[in-house]
Amino acid sequence: MEVLKTELPGLLLIKPKVFGDERGYFFESYSKEIYHKAGIDFCFVQDNISKSKKNTIRGLHYQVGDKAQGKLCQVIFGKVLDVAVDIRFGSPTFGKYFASELSEENKIQLWIPPGFAHGFSVLSDEAIFSYKCSEPYSREFERSVLYSDKQLNIDWKVDNPIVSEKDLKAKLFKEIDKDFIY
């Protein structure tokens, strides 16, 4: 496994060792010991899977307080643009985002620690997106930032985005509370 730091402190790209032959492929998608050594020292308590069609945008979501989530993200089928925005007040990269294509072909994972808003757009006809969470989902502690906020200026690489009603009502970045301090 290769662990790559990104320009946003704490955010990691993980490239697993993939063993392939004429039958297909095999790789370890998670090993507590290996990930702990890579700096991902969280106990995962929930796995989520979503299936979405092309041009869907989900996010930008995060949870606060005792329910703040770290997420280990990967794509099972298709291709997405996975995006994390630094929402840690005082961080040198506050308000910056990182985006990476995750796909069934590249098998790359993105580790998103608490203190980041997360979302993704679907670049293939369909995608199955999977992520492990360090805390369970909590409606009470869930927050979101508007995916199309001009201040963030994220290029989601989709035309005519398909977005939930809930995500369309998200806060602007400048309106978020100081839930995370760097």
C-alpha positions in Angstrom: 0.0 0.0 0.0 1.2 3.5 -0.8 0.0 6.4 1.3 0.3 9.9 -0.3 -0.1 13.1 1.6 -2.2 15.8 -0.1 -1.8 19.6 0.1 -4.5 19.6 2.8 -3.0 18.4 6.1 -4.5 15.2 7.3 -6.1 14.2 4.0 -4.5 11.1 2.5 -4.7 9.2 -0.8 -4.2 5.5 -0.4 -3.1 3.2 -3.3 -3.6 -0.4 -2.4 -1.4 -3.2 -3.7 -3.5 -5.0 -6.3 -2.8 -8.5 -7.3 -4.3 -9.5 -10.7 -4.2 -12.4 -13.1 -6.5 -13.9 -15.7 -9.1 -14.6 -13.0 -9.4 -11.0 -11.9 -7.9 -9.1 -9.0 -7.5 -9.1 -5.2 -6.5 -6.3 -2.8 -6.9 -5.5 0.9 -9.3 -2.7 1.1 -8.8 -2.3 4.9 -6.4 -3.6 7.6 -6.6 -2.0 11.0 -2.9 -2.5 11.6 -1.7 -1.2 8.3 -4.0 1.8 8.3 -3.1 2.6 11.9 0.6 2.8 10.8 -0.4 5.1 8.0 -1.9 7.5 10.6 -5.6 6.5 10.2 -6.1 5.6 13.9 -9.9 5.5 14.0 -12.3 2.7 14.8 -14.9 2.4 12.0 -18.4 1.9 13.2 -20.5 2.2 10.0 -20.1 1.3 6.3 -22.2 3.2 3.7 -22.8 2.4 0.0 -24.6 4.6 -2.5 -25.5 4.0 -6.1 -25.8 7.1 -8.3 -26.2 8.0 -11.9 -24.1 10.3 -14.0 -24.0 14.0 -13.1 -25.2 13.3 -9.5 -23.6 15.5 -6.9 -23.8 14.4 -3.2 -22.5 16.8 -0.6 -20.9 18.7 0.8 -21.6 16.9 4.1 -20.0 16.8 7.6 -20.9 16.1 11.2 -20.0 18.1 14.2 -19.3 17.6 17.9 -19.0 14.1 19.3 -20.4 12.7 16.1 -17.7 14.3 13.8 -16.9 11.7 11.2 -13.7 10.5 9.5 -14.4 8.7 6.2 -12.4 6.2 4.2 -13.8 6.5 0.7 -13.6 4.2 -2.4 -15.4 3.4 -5.6 -16.6 -0.2 -6.2 -18.0 0.5 -9.7 -17.7 3.4 -12.0 -15.9 6.7 -11.5 -16.4 9.7 -9.2 -14.7 13.0 -8.4 -14.3 12.9 -4.7 -14.0 16.3 -3.0 -13.0 17.4 0.5 -13.1 21.0 1.8 -11.0 22.1 4.8 -13.5 23.6 7.3 -11.0 23.8 10.2 -10.9 27.5 11.3 -7.3 28.6 11.7 -6.0 26.0 9.3 -3.5 27.3 6.7 -5.7 25.5 4.1 -9.1 26.7 5.5 -11.6 27.0 2.6 -9.4 25.1 0.2 -10.5 21.9 -1.4 -8.9 18.7 -2.7 -10.4 16.7 -5.5 -9.4 13.3 -6.8 -10.9 10.8 -9.3 -11.7 7.5 -7.6 -12.6 4.6 -9.8 -13.0 0.9 -10.0 -10.0 0.9 -12.2 -7.5 2.9 -10.0 -8.9 1.5 -6.7 -7.6 4.6 -4.9 -9.0 5.4 -1.5 -9.4 8.9 0.1 -9.1 9.3 3.8 -11.0 12.3 5.0 -10.6 13.1 8.7 -13.0 15.1 10.9 -12.8 18.8 10.0 -13.6 18.4 6.3 -16.8 18.7 4.4 -17.2 15.9 1.8 -18.9 15.3 -1.4 -18.6 13.6 -4.8 -19.9 13.9 -8.3 -20.5 10.9 -10.6 -18.4 10.9 -13.8 -19.4 7.5 -15.2 -22.9 6.4 -16.3 -23.4 4.9 -12.8 -21.2 4.6 -9.7 -21.3 2.6 -6.5 -19.5 4.6 -3.8 -18.5 3.0 -0.5 -17.2 4.6 2.6 -16.3 3.6 6.2 -17.3 6.1 8.9 -15.7 6.6 12.3 -19.0 7.7 13.8 -22.6 6.7 12.9 -24.8 9.0 11.0 -26.6 11.6 13.1 -29.3 13.9 11.7 -28.9 16.1 14.7 -25.2 16.6 14.1 -25.2 16.7 10.3 -24.3 19.9 8.5 -23.7 20.8 4.9 -22.1 23.4 2.7 -23.7 24.4 -0.7 -21.9 22.4 -3.4 -22.1 25.3 -5.8 -20.8 28.0 -3.5 -18.9 30.5 -5.6 -16.4 31.1 -2.7 -15.2 27.5 -3.0 -15.4 27.5 -6.8 -15.3 23.7 -7.1 -15.2 22.2 -10.6 -17.3 19.1 -10.2 -16.7 18.1 -13.8 -20.4 17.5 -14.6 -23.0 19.2 -16.7 -26.5 19.7 -15.5 -25.9 18.4 -11.9 -28.5 16.3 -10.2 -28.7 17.4 -6.6 -31.1 16.5 -3.7 -33.5 19.1 -2.4 -31.7 18.9 1.0 -28.3 19.6 -0.5 -29.7 22.6 -2.5 -30.7 24.2 0.9 -27.2 23.9 2.4 -25.4 26.8 3.9 -22.9 29.0 2.1 -19.3 28.5 3.2 -19.1 31.9 4.8 -22.1 31.0 7.0 -20.7 27.8 8.7 -20.2 27.7 12.4 -16.7 27.3 14.0 -17.3 23.7 14.7 -13.7 22.7 14.0 -10.6 24.7 15.2 -7.2 23.8 13.8 
